[in-house]
Structure formats: C-alpha cells, structure tokens
C-alpha cells in the first residue's frame, strides 16, 4: 500500500475514534447531570440554575417544577435544591473538562483508545 494512503487511513481511523470518544464523554456528562430530588428527576443545566437563583433572589422559598418525566414536584427548600444542583453541575462540568482536555491532547491512536485507563 502507498505510504501516503496508509498515513491517510491511519489519520482517518484516529479521527473517527477520537470523535466517538468525545461523543461518549458528552453522553456520560449528560447522564451525570440528572439530580434526583423530592421524588423527581431534574436535568441540571445553566437555565435551571439561573431560574432557581432568580427565585431565591426574590425570596421565594418553594416552587413547583415539572421534572424530566413531566411530573409536577413541589420543591419546599429551594436553597437546598439550588446548592445540590449547583454542586452536581460544577463537579460534572469540571470532570468533563478535564477528561475532554486529556483526550484532546492524545496524539496517537493508542492513547485515544486507552485514554480511560490513564485517568
């Protein structure tokens, strides 16, 4: 096989595996950003955090939210809910960032394939 063709094929395989690993990381992060609270499941994102922060700044202590299963859930302690959601969000995003950086720094296919073992 032509050396240039072999290098192009190797690079193509590297990019495919790298993109797959990055998508897997994103899916893992999305799955970790679910908070179980007061019997409901809530997808933690910046929009939810901002909304809860706004409610707290208006001295609202309880609020009814619709969880990700379309069930209305009364949150009776918005402050505690906010702290738990914020902590979960920060920890997950930090872990996602660190893993993504490490994966992005991998420059050969062996490191991309085995990146989980080197954490």
N, C-alpha and C positions, 0 to 999 in steps of 0.2 A: 504494500500500500504506500502511496506517496506520503512523504513525511509531513507535508503541509496539510494533507487531508486528514491524517491521523491526529495532528495537533488540533485541527478544527473540530474533529469529532470528540476529542478529549475535553475541549473547552465547552462544547455544546452539552456534554454529559455533566460537567461541573456546574454549569448554569442551571440546568434542569434540576439537579439535586439540591443546589443552593436555594432555588425558588421554592421547591417543595418543602424544605426545612423551614424557610421563612413563613410559609403559609401555615405549617404545623404549629409554629410558635404563636402566630396570631390566633389560631383556633384555641390553643391552650390558654392564652391570656383571656380571651373572651369567655371561656368556660370558668375561669377563676374569678371573673368579675360578677359573679352571682352571689348575692347575700340572702341568706335565709334569716328572716326576722318576723316575729309575731305571727308565724304560720304562713307567711308569704315568701315568695322568691322574687327578688328585685335585681334587675340588671343595673349595676353601678356604672355610671358614666358621668361626664362633666355636666351634662344637662341636669341630671338628678341632683348631683351635689350642689349645683348653683341654686336650683329651686328650693331645696331644703334649707340652704344657707339664707336665702331670701325670706323664707317663712320664719326662721329663727330670728332674723334681724327685725322682723315685725312683731316679735314677742308671741308668736303662735307656738303653742306647746304640743298640740296634737293635730293630726290631719289624716284624712282618708286618701290612701293611694290605691291605684289599680296595679296589682303585681303582674308579672310576665305571663301568668295564666288567666288574666282578666278577672281576677278575684279582688273585690274591694277589701282592703285591710286597713283597720284603724291603727295608726301608729300613735301611741299615747305618750311617748317620750321622744320627741323629735331630736333633742340634743344627743341622746344616746345613739339613736339611729344614724344621725349625721356622723358622729365620731367613729362608729363601727364601719360605715360605708366609706368614709374618707381614709381610714387606716387600711382597709382592704384594697381600695383603689391605689393608694400610694405604694403599698408593698408589691402589688401585682405589676404596676407600671414600671417600678424600679427593676423588678426581676426580668420583665420583658425587655427592657432597655439593655440590661447587662447581657442577657442571652443573645439578643439581636446583634449587639456590638461584637461579641465574641465570634458569632457565626459570620458576620461581615468581614472579620479580619482573617478568616480562614482562606488561604490562598492555594490550597491543593485539594483534590477530591477526597483524599484520605482524611484530612482534617474536618471536612464538611460532613462526611459520612459518620465519623466518630466524635463529633463535637459534643454530644451529650455525655460521653464518658469523661471528658476533660473539664467538666464544670467545676 
